[in-house]
Amino acid sequence: MQNVLWLKKPIMKFIISLGVVLLGIVVIRLISENHRAEADGTIHLTIIDIEGQTVFDEDIPFYQGDSFYDVLDRTFDLTCATATYQQDDTCAYTFNSFAYQGKVILGIKGNDFELLSDWSTTFLSFYIYDGSDYRLSTFGPSNIPFQQGDQFMIRHDEVGE
């Protein structure tokens, strides 16, 4: 009988700990910010190719309820990643984990340019202008916060730069 009680205590501790962790994850997801436009407006976007040449430098419109990804998707032809980081021109797959929710963009194509990364030697990096310089975004394209007049840069970079 004592052996059974000895086994029940660690199991109960594990179950309670697991429950607390799961509850924490649910609460964090519920209170996390939704980075969508609150009103219509424009942002400025600069896109730089792998050689460092500016291939796009214009204001683009956004509409109430848009995510940053929505703005890009409406303006350009995008290539996204599948669950295994293969190219997908339909952008059908959305990553949905605790660490990241949203699309991963591997390529962007405009009227006069096309940038396509392979995720192993090149990638697209997203920068936000903070008033004095561009900073690397800590958010993915589906979750980048933005508002009227913000400035962004997308660079096609090599791994290890």
Residue frames relative to the residue before (quaternion, step in Angstrom):
aa qw qx qy qz dx dy dz
M 1.0000 0.0000 0.0000 0.0000 0.00 0.00 0.00
Q 0.6470 0.5180 -0.3263 0.4545 3.58 1.00 -0.78
N 0.6162 0.5498 -0.3499 0.4422 3.62 1.05 -0.67
V 0.6410 0.5201 -0.3224 0.4634 3.58 1.02 -0.77
L 0.6569 0.4971 -0.3128 0.4727 3.61 0.93 -0.83
W 0.6289 0.5429 -0.3302 0.4479 3.57 1.01 -0.80
L 0.6788 0.4812 -0.2832 0.4769 3.61 1.04 -0.78
K 0.6417 0.5571 -0.3317 0.4097 3.60 1.01 -0.73
K 0.6257 0.5643 -0.3516 0.4079 3.62 0.97 -0.73
P 0.6957 0.4393 -0.3076 0.4779 3.68 0.74 -0.84
I 0.6316 0.5267 -0.3392 0.4568 3.58 1.01 -0.74
M 0.6573 0.4978 -0.3117 0.4721 3.60 0.94 -0.84
K 0.6335 0.5214 -0.3337 0.4643 3.60 0.98 -0.79
F 0.6504 0.5124 -0.3121 0.4658 3.57 0.97 -0.86
I 0.6688 0.4965 -0.3060 0.4611 3.61 0.86 -0.90
I 0.6590 0.4922 -0.3146 0.4738 3.60 0.93 -0.84
S 0.6498 0.5154 -0.3166 0.4604 3.61 0.94 -0.86
L 0.6498 0.5119 -0.3085 0.4696 3.57 0.95 -0.88
G 0.6461 0.5246 -0.3137 0.4572 3.58 0.97 -0.83
V 0.6538 0.5078 -0.3097 0.4677 3.59 0.97 -0.87
V 0.6503 0.5082 -0.3163 0.4678 3.60 0.94 -0.85
L 0.6703 0.4919 -0.3024 0.4662 3.61 0.87 -0.89
L 0.6327 0.5178 -0.3279 0.4735 3.59 1.00 -0.77
G 0.6372 0.5292 -0.3223 0.4583 3.59 1.01 -0.80
I 0.6422 0.5186 -0.3194 0.4654 3.57 0.97 -0.84
V 0.6525 0.5099 -0.3141 0.4643 3.59 0.92 -0.87
V 0.6655 0.4979 -0.3097 0.4619 3.60 0.88 -0.89
I 0.6463 0.5144 -0.3266 0.4594 3.62 0.91 -0.85
R 0.6623 0.4996 -0.3119 0.4632 3.60 0.92 -0.83
L 0.6706 0.5120 -0.3029 0.4432 3.58 0.98 -0.80
I 0.7646 0.3637 -0.2098 0.4890 3.59 0.98 -0.74
S 0.4631 0.6799 -0.4645 0.3279 3.61 1.22 -0.07
E 0.5647 -0.6412 0.4192 0.3071 3.51 -1.14 0.77
N 0.2822 -0.7109 0.6204 0.1736 3.49 -1.24 0.66
H 0.1874 -0.8273 0.5236 0.0789 3.59 -0.25 1.27
R 0.2870 0.7274 -0.5606 0.2725 3.54 0.26 1.33
A 0.6007 -0.5886 0.4094 0.3537 3.54 -1.16 0.67
E 0.3493 -0.7470 0.5338 0.1872 3.52 -0.96 0.93
A 0.7816 0.0624 -0.0304 0.6199 3.61 1.26 -0.39
D 0.6235 -0.5181 0.4180 0.4101 3.58 -1.30 0.18
G 0.2156 0.7796 -0.5731 0.1311 3.57 -1.19 0.49
T 0.4049 -0.6733 0.5411 0.2998 3.55 -1.25 -0.47
I 0.1541 -0.7300 0.6540 0.1253 3.51 -1.33 0.48
H 0.3747 -0.6930 0.5572 0.2625 3.56 -1.23 0.37
L 0.0638 -0.8082 0.5854 -0.0052 3.56 -0.86 1.01
T 0.0916 -0.7508 0.6532 0.0342 3.51 -1.02 0.97
I 0.0951 -0.7853 0.6105 0.0394 3.57 -0.93 0.92
I 0.1390 -0.8004 0.5829 0.0166 3.56 -0.82 1.10
D 0.3544 -0.7490 0.5185 0.2111 3.60 -0.81 0.97
I 0.7492 -0.4311 0.2780 0.4190 3.56 -1.33 0.13
E 0.6672 0.4808 -0.2989 0.4841 3.61 1.20 -0.49
G 0.5647 -0.6191 0.3759 0.3956 3.59 1.27 -0.05
Q 0.4994 0.6483 -0.4241 0.3878 3.59 1.28 0.24
T 0.4197 -0.6781 0.5408 0.2675 3.57 -1.03 0.80
V 0.1186 -0.8215 0.5569 0.0303 3.59 -0.61 1.15
F 0.7721 0.0890 -0.0708 0.6252 3.60 1.29 -0.23
D 0.1292 0.7802 -0.5991 0.1254 3.58 -0.92 0.93
E 0.3966 0.7192 -0.4600 0.3374 3.56 0.30 1.29
D 0.5000 -0.5714 0.5410 0.3617 3.50 -1.40 0.13
I 0.0612 -0.7832 0.6176 0.0362 3.57 -1.05 0.77
P 0.4688 -0.7074 0.4564 0.2676 3.58 -1.00 0.81
F 0.0746 -0.7394 0.6616 0.0998 3.50 -1.36 0.38
Y 0.2938 -0.7596 0.5641 0.1357 3.52 -1.26 0.48
Q 0.6724 -0.4947 0.3594 0.4171 3.54 -1.20 0.56
G 0.7919 0.2868 -0.2396 0.4829 3.56 -0.90 0.99
D 0.5182 0.6456 -0.4140 0.3784 3.60 1.26 -0.18
S 0.2807 -0.6605 0.6569 0.2313 3.52 -1.33 0.47
F 0.6620 -0.4736 0.3705 0.4474 3.59 -1.24 0.20
Y 0.6102 0.5448 -0.3421 0.4623 3.59 1.04 -0.75
D 0.6354 0.5377 -0.3322 0.4435 3.62 0.93 -0.87
V 0.6398 0.5255 -0.3225 0.4587 3.59 0.98 -0.87
L 0.6742 0.4836 -0.2930 0.4752 3.58 0.91 -0.92
D 0.6684 0.5226 -0.3025 0.4343 3.58 0.89 -0.92
R 0.6646 0.4910 -0.3003 0.4765 3.58 1.04 -0.73
T 0.7266 0.4580 -0.2320 0.4566 3.60 1.05 -0.78
F 0.8066 0.1914 -0.0541 0.5567 3.59 1.05 -0.80
D 0.4574 -0.5886 0.5625 0.3576 3.53 -1.38 0.09
L 0.1421 -0.8242 0.5469 0.0371 3.57 -0.57 1.17
T 0.1716 -0.7105 0.6678 0.1407 3.52 -1.31 0.50
C 0.1368 -0.8115 0.5667 0.0406 3.57 -0.68 1.10
A 0.5351 -0.6085 0.4812 0.3345 3.53 -1.35 0.05
T 0.3863 -0.6503 0.5967 0.2681 3.50 -1.26 0.59
A 0.7435 -0.3792 0.2887 0.4691 3.58 -1.29 -0.10
T 0.7347 0.3631 -0.2144 0.5315 3.60 1.15 -0.57
Y 0.5204 -0.6805 0.3728 0.3566 3.59 1.28 0.44
Q 0.3709 0.6649 -0.5377 0.3624 3.54 1.01 0.87
Q 0.5875 -0.5992 0.4107 0.3567 3.60 -1.17 0.52
D 0.0061 -0.7755 0.6300 -0.0407 3.53 -1.07 0.92
D 0.2845 -0.7915 0.5215 0.1435 3.59 -0.37 1.24
T 0.6381 0.5303 -0.3382 0.4441 3.61 1.19 -0.34
C 0.2506 -0.7926 0.5092 0.2230 3.58 1.23 -0.44
A 0.2413 0.8188 -0.4854 0.1890 3.55 1.09 0.75
Y 0.7029 0.4758 -0.2806 0.4482 3.60 1.02 -0.70
T 0.0954 -0.7642 0.6363 0.0437 3.55 -1.05 0.86
F 0.3823 -0.6979 0.5566 0.2386 3.56 -0.81 1.04
N 0.0215 0.8066 -0.5872 0.0638 3.55 -0.87 0.94
S 0.3251 0.7155 -0.5504 0.2819 3.54 0.16 1.32
F 0.7001 -0.4446 0.3298 0.4510 3.55 -1.26 0.08
A 0.7006 0.4871 -0.2720 0.4449 3.58 0.95 -0.86
Y 0.8195 -0.0138 0.0513 0.5705 3.62 0.96 -0.73
Q 0.0450 -0.7629 0.6446 0.0218 3.50 -1.08 0.84
G 0.6371 0.5335 -0.3928 0.3940 3.55 -0.83 0.96
K 0.6700 -0.4889 0.3949 0.3952 3.51 -1.38 -0.24
V 0.2207 -0.7072 0.6493 0.1719 3.54 -1.29 0.50
I 0.2232 -0.8002 0.5485 0.0951 3.57 -0.58 1.19
L 0.1879 -0.7909 0.5776 0.0748 3.56 -0.77 1.12
G 0.8227 0.0677 -0.0066 0.5643 3.58 1.12 -0.59
I 0.0858 -0.7695 0.6318 0.0376 3.52 -1.25 0.57
K 0.0593 -0.8099 0.5832 -0.0203 3.55 -0.84 1.04
G 0.1047 -0.7746 0.6225 0.0382 3.52 -0.97 0.99
N 0.7657 -0.3515 0.2560 0.4739 3.58 -1.25 -0.23
D 0.8227 0.2389 -0.0825 0.5092 3.58 0.95 -0.89
F 0.7716 0.2726 -0.1614 0.5517 3.61 1.18 0.13
E 0.0376 -0.7606 0.6451 0.0624 3.51 -1.38 0.27
L 0.0717 -0.7668 0.6378 0.0098 3.55 -0.82 1.08
L 0.0591 0.7968 -0.5973 0.0698 3.58 -0.78 1.00
S 0.1729 -0.7919 0.5809 0.0747 3.54 -0.63 1.15
D 0.3477 -0.7313 0.5420 0.2248 3.56 -1.24 0.34
W 0.4685 -0.7257 0.3832 0.3270 3.58 1.38 0.10
S 0.7068 0.4093 -0.2956 0.4956 3.61 1.15 -0.23
T 0.7893 0.2048 -0.1412 0.5614 3.63 1.05 -0.61
T 0.7807 0.1382 -0.0949 0.6020 3.60 1.22 -0.42
F 0.0307 -0.7829 0.6214 0.0065 3.55 -1.27 0.45
L 0.4189 -0.6518 0.5525 0.3073 3.57 -1.29 0.19
S 0.1330 -0.7818 0.6056 0.0664 3.58 -0.85 0.99
F 0.2720 -0.7704 0.5666 0.1070 3.54 -1.07 0.88
Y 0.0895 -0.8067 0.5841 -0.0046 3.55 -0.82 1.10
I 0.2216 -0.7495 0.6136 0.1124 3.53 -1.20 0.72
Y 0.3675 -0.7179 0.5457 0.2276 3.59 -0.90 0.92
D 0.2168 -0.8218 0.5195 0.0880 3.60 -0.68 1.11
G 0.7038 -0.4284 0.2618 0.5025 3.60 1.26 0.25
S 0.7964 0.1695 -0.1132 0.5693 3.57 1.19 -0.44
D 0.8011 -0.0115 0.0350 0.5974 3.60 1.15 -0.54
Y 0.5092 -0.6098 0.4999 0.3450 3.56 -1.30 0.26
R 0.1439 -0.7725 0.6158 0.0574 3.56 -0.97 0.97
L 0.5285 -0.6104 0.4836 0.3380 3.55 -1.09 0.71
S 0.4357 -0.7122 0.4885 0.2536 3.57 -0.80 1.00
T 0.3294 -0.7251 0.5706 0.2003 3.55 -1.08 0.74
F 0.6479 0.4678 -0.3056 0.5176 3.57 1.33 0.07
G 0.4648 -0.6322 0.5334 0.3159 3.56 -1.23 0.46
P 0.7196 -0.4869 0.2789 0.4090 3.60 -1.22 0.35
S 0.6347 0.5245 -0.3467 0.4493 3.62 1.10 -0.44
N 0.7912 0.3398 -0.1366 0.4897 3.58 1.17 -0.54
I 0.4020 0.7130 -0.4887 0.3018 3.61 1.21 0.20
P 0.3427 -0.7354 0.5385 0.2274 3.62 -0.72 0.98
F 0.0742 0.7970 -0.5956 0.0676 3.57 -1.06 0.70
Q 0.0319 -0.7688 0.6379 0.0310 3.51 -1.35 0.39
Q 0.7820 -0.3444 0.2439 0.4588 3.54 -1.33 0.12
G 0.8537 0.1955 -0.1600 0.4554 3.55 -0.95 1.00
D 0.4520 0.6846 -0.4658 0.3318 3.62 1.21 -0.04
Q 0.2639 -0.7586 0.5803 0.1346 3.55 -1.23 0.61
F 0.0620 -0.7988 0.5980 -0.0215 3.54 -0.99 0.96
M 0.1247 -0.7555 0.6362 0.0942 3.51 -1.30 0.43
I 0.1306 -0.7383 0.6564 0.0839 3.54 -1.13 0.81
R 0.0673 -0.8027 0.5926 0.0050 3.55 -0.81 1.06
H 0.3231 -0.6892 0.6130 0.2118 3.52 -1.12 0.78
D 0.0032 -0.8412 0.5368 -0.0653 3.58 -0.35 1.25
E 0.4279 -0.6504 0.5576 0.2880 3.51 -1.31 0.39
V 0.5429 -0.5952 0.4726 0.3573 3.55 -1.12 0.65
G 0.7752 0.3327 -0.2558 0.4722 3.56 -0.94 0.89
E 0.4884 0.6494 -0.4527 0.3672 3.60 1.22 0.04
